[in-house]
Amino acid sequence: MDRGTRIAVLGAGLAGLTAAGLLQRAGFSVDVYDQSPSFSRIGAGIILGANVSKVLRRLDLEKAFAATGIRPDTFLSRAWDSGEQLYRLDFDAECEARFGGPFVNIHRADLHQLLQRPLAPGTIRFGHKLAGIDERVDGLTLHFDNGTRGEADIAIGADGIRSVTRDFILGAEEPRFVGRSAPRAVFPASRIKGKPIADCTKWWAPDRHTLAYYMTPDRNEVYVMAALPAARWDGDGSPVKGDRDEFIAAFDGAHADLKRVTEAAQDVTVWPIFDRPRSDTWYKGRVVLMGDASHAVRPFMAAGGSMAIEDAAILARCIAEFDDPATAFARYTAIRIPRVADVQEISIANSWMHGPTETDWFFGYDPCIVPLDRVLPEATCPILKR
Ligand SMILES: Cc1cc2nc3c(=O)[nH]c(=O)nc-3n(C[C@H](O)[C@H](O)[C@H](O)COP(=O)(O)OP(=O)(O)OC[C@H]3O[C@@H](n4cnc5c(N)ncnc54)[C@H](O)[C@@H]3O)c2cc1C
């Protein structure tokens, strides 16, 4: 598209910040609007693989990304009670060479800080909650609940699972509660008694699981997150205060290594887990969706953030490459929908790296170089035989 195209990015999360950085690098004028008054270091950890490192490389952030978070030495899957090792992926030099980049576990807020670095000063307008969009033949007017308006030629909805942009395209529809809640805690590693824990372990029980990992290079901060059955959730998507004893009791009978983690947890909060059923409508006219706004997945594959960042890379390339929004958005969705659909399916099954798993198609993917004129075979998962 013409480099004079005015682009509004709605939402300054992982998808929005990545897209804004890449589009500015490509020469576009970009405004990012976010509802938050400012960013703060709240939230928890996120696991990201080489498919994401390759995108951050394009923003000259890869080294800082890997140095701010931890490059875990291993991902382990273990049985929650016997401790039996079910699967192991070693993140050694051979693995990094095979996938084309490092794996990094990082505090989400630290990643947000990094993703803001490449942006031109003043790009992000905080305190701008999108309230509605008017589309005309020649452009868009964005309405914010602080009473201000913005003008743009195209808008990218990156406003998360409760996206107002999505409502504009698809009509209002609540996200789906998946029957699981997620107790989470971030705490100093010094609270863990005895020997240090492994860098990143998923503990599997028949109807629940726990993921525990370090988030910093010096291994001084631990993040633990579980998924437990929950028949219902009263309230919106906001977290509620949790009970540490209930969290420990949920894994009563756990292997000693898991018990040391649950017993170290403090300040537990409980988050409901929502997702979105698959939708293949990601754009309308001048407005397009990415990330959780179009395809929020349940966090069991730890891949929603990766999909958001991959979306940003492919969408930025399509906007730069093709002449008009219709062509750019059609190519973007043709490339993204099959891959995201695979991730949605695996996330629902909660089967990722439970046992022997083919991972090359996922971590080896490079959204910065896949051809834009066709859907590559690599973009579909060999695990799922469609
Ligand atoms: C418990 C849990 C653990 C997870 N772990 C992982 C993991 O390990 N690895 C991984 O890859 N993924 C993980 N995910 C998924 C990942 O967090 C999301 O998929 C990812 O954050 C989506 O990015 P996004 O940019 O689309 O949306 P978000 O990061 O949610 O950003 C949306 C942005 O839009 C803003 N916004 C919202 N509404 C409006 C509005 N009306 N107007 C203006 N701004 C608005 C918000 O303030 C926010 O800044 C996890 C998710 C959960 C729930």
The ligand as an SDF file (V2000), in Angstrom:
LIG
                    3D

 53 58  0  0  0  0  0  0  0  0999 V2000
   -3.0820  -17.7090   31.7100 C   0  0  0  0  0  0  0  0  0  0  0  0
   -2.5520  -17.4540   30.3310 C   0  0  0  0  0  0  0  0  0  0  0  0
   -1.2630  -17.8650   30.0000 C   0  0  0  0  0  0  0  0  0  0  0  0
   -0.7660  -17.6630   28.7090 C   0  0  0  0  0  0  0  0  0  0  0  0
    0.4890  -18.0880   28.4030 N   0  0  0  0  0  0  0  0  0  0  0  0
    0.9530  -17.9300   27.1410 C   0  0  0  0  0  0  0  0  0  0  0  0
    2.2680  -18.3900   26.7910 C   0  0  0  0  0  0  0  0  0  0  0  0
    3.0110  -18.9160   27.6220 O   0  0  0  0  0  0  0  0  0  0  0  0
    2.6790  -18.2180   25.5020 N   0  0  0  0  0  0  0  0  0  0  0  0
    1.8920  -17.6060   24.5560 C   0  0  0  0  0  0  0  0  0  0  0  0
    2.3100  -17.4820   23.3950 O   0  0  0  0  0  0  0  0  0  0  0  0
    0.6460  -17.1600   24.8660 N   0  0  0  0  0  0  0  0  0  0  0  0
    0.1710  -17.2980   26.1280 C   0  0  0  0  0  0  0  0  0  0  0  0
   -1.0670  -16.8260   26.4540 N   0  0  0  0  0  0  0  0  0  0  0  0
   -1.8660  -16.1540   25.4170 C   0  0  0  0  0  0  0  0  0  0  0  0
   -1.4540  -14.7030   25.2460 C   0  0  0  0  0  0  0  0  0  0  0  0
   -1.3880  -14.0540   26.4840 O   0  0  0  0  0  0  0  0  0  0  0  0
   -2.4380  -13.9630   24.3550 C   0  0  0  0  0  0  0  0  0  0  0  0
   -2.7820  -14.7570   23.2610 O   0  0  0  0  0  0  0  0  0  0  0  0
   -1.8130  -12.6590   23.8610 C   0  0  0  0  0  0  0  0  0  0  0  0
   -1.5920  -11.7840   24.9380 O   0  0  0  0  0  0  0  0  0  0  0  0
   -2.6910  -12.0010   22.8240 C   0  0  0  0  0  0  0  0  0  0  0  0
   -2.0970  -10.8080   22.4150 O   0  0  0  0  0  0  0  0  0  0  0  0
   -2.9940   -9.6550   21.8180 P   0  0  0  0  0  0  0  0  0  0  0  0
   -2.0570   -8.5490   21.4880 O   0  0  0  0  0  0  0  0  0  0  0  0
   -3.8750  -10.1900   20.7630 O   0  0  0  0  0  0  0  0  0  0  0  0
   -3.9660   -9.2310   23.0090 O   0  0  0  0  0  0  0  0  0  0  0  0
   -3.5980   -8.6150   24.4160 P   0  0  0  0  0  0  0  0  0  0  0  0
   -2.2160   -8.9440   24.8070 O   0  0  0  0  0  0  0  0  0  0  0  0
   -4.7200   -8.9960   25.3190 O   0  0  0  0  0  0  0  0  0  0  0  0
   -3.6490   -7.0390   24.1780 O   0  0  0  0  0  0  0  0  0  0  0  0
   -4.8480   -6.3610   23.9150 C   0  0  0  0  0  0  0  0  0  0  0  0
   -4.6050   -4.8750   24.1630 C   0  0  0  0  0  0  0  0  0  0  0  0
   -5.7720   -4.1760   23.7490 O   0  0  0  0  0  0  0  0  0  0  0  0
   -6.1250   -3.2320   24.7380 C   0  0  0  0  0  0  0  0  0  0  0  0
   -7.5750   -3.0190   24.6080 N   0  0  0  0  0  0  0  0  0  0  0  0
   -8.5680   -3.8840   24.9030 C   0  0  0  0  0  0  0  0  0  0  0  0
   -9.7670   -3.3550   24.6260 N   0  0  0  0  0  0  0  0  0  0  0  0
   -9.5260   -2.1220   24.1210 C   0  0  0  0  0  0  0  0  0  0  0  0
  -10.3420   -1.0810   23.6250 C   0  0  0  0  0  0  0  0  0  0  0  0
  -11.6800   -1.1900   23.5670 N   0  0  0  0  0  0  0  0  0  0  0  0
   -9.7530    0.0590   23.1670 N   0  0  0  0  0  0  0  0  0  0  0  0
   -8.3930    0.1960   23.2110 C   0  0  0  0  0  0  0  0  0  0  0  0
   -7.5730   -0.7450   23.6820 N   0  0  0  0  0  0  0  0  0  0  0  0
   -8.1250   -1.9010   24.1160 C   0  0  0  0  0  0  0  0  0  0  0  0
   -5.6780   -3.8410   26.0420 C   0  0  0  0  0  0  0  0  0  0  0  0
   -5.4760   -2.8490   27.0420 O   0  0  0  0  0  0  0  0  0  0  0  0
   -4.3850   -4.5380   25.6390 C   0  0  0  0  0  0  0  0  0  0  0  0
   -3.2640   -3.6920   25.7650 O   0  0  0  0  0  0  0  0  0  0  0  0
   -1.5760  -17.0190   27.7390 C   0  0  0  0  0  0  0  0  0  0  0  0
   -2.8640  -16.5780   28.0780 C   0  0  0  0  0  0  0  0  0  0  0  0
   -3.3510  -16.7980   29.3600 C   0  0  0  0  0  0  0  0  0  0  0  0
   -4.7550  -16.3310   29.6960 C   0  0  0  0  0  0  0  0  0  0  0  0
  1  2  1  0
  2  3  1  0
  2 52  2  0
  3  4  2  0
  4  5  1  0
  4 50  1  0
  5  6  2  0
  6  7  1  0
  6 13  1  0
  7  8  2  0
  7  9  1  0
  9 10  1  0
 10 11  2  0
 10 12  1  0
 12 13  2  0
 13 14  1  0
 14 15  1  0
 14 50  1  0
 15 16  1  0
 16 17  1  0
 16 18  1  0
 18 19  1  0
 18 20  1  0
 20 21  1  0
 20 22  1  0
 22 23  1  0
 23 24  1  0
 24 25  2  0
 24 26  1  0
 24 27  1  0
 27 28  1  0
 28 29  2  0
 28 30  1  0
 28 31  1  0
 31 32  1  0
 32 33  1  0
 33 34  1  0
 33 48  1  0
 34 35  1  0
 35 36  1  0
 35 46  1  0
 36 37  1  0
 36 45  1  0
 37 38  2  0
 38 39  1  0
 39 40  1  0
 39 45  2  0
 40 41  1  0
 40 42  2  0
 42 43  1  0
 43 44  2  0
 44 45  1  0
 46 47  1  0
 46 48  1  0
 48 49  1  0
 50 51  2  0
 51 52  1  0
 52 53  1  0
M  END
$$$$
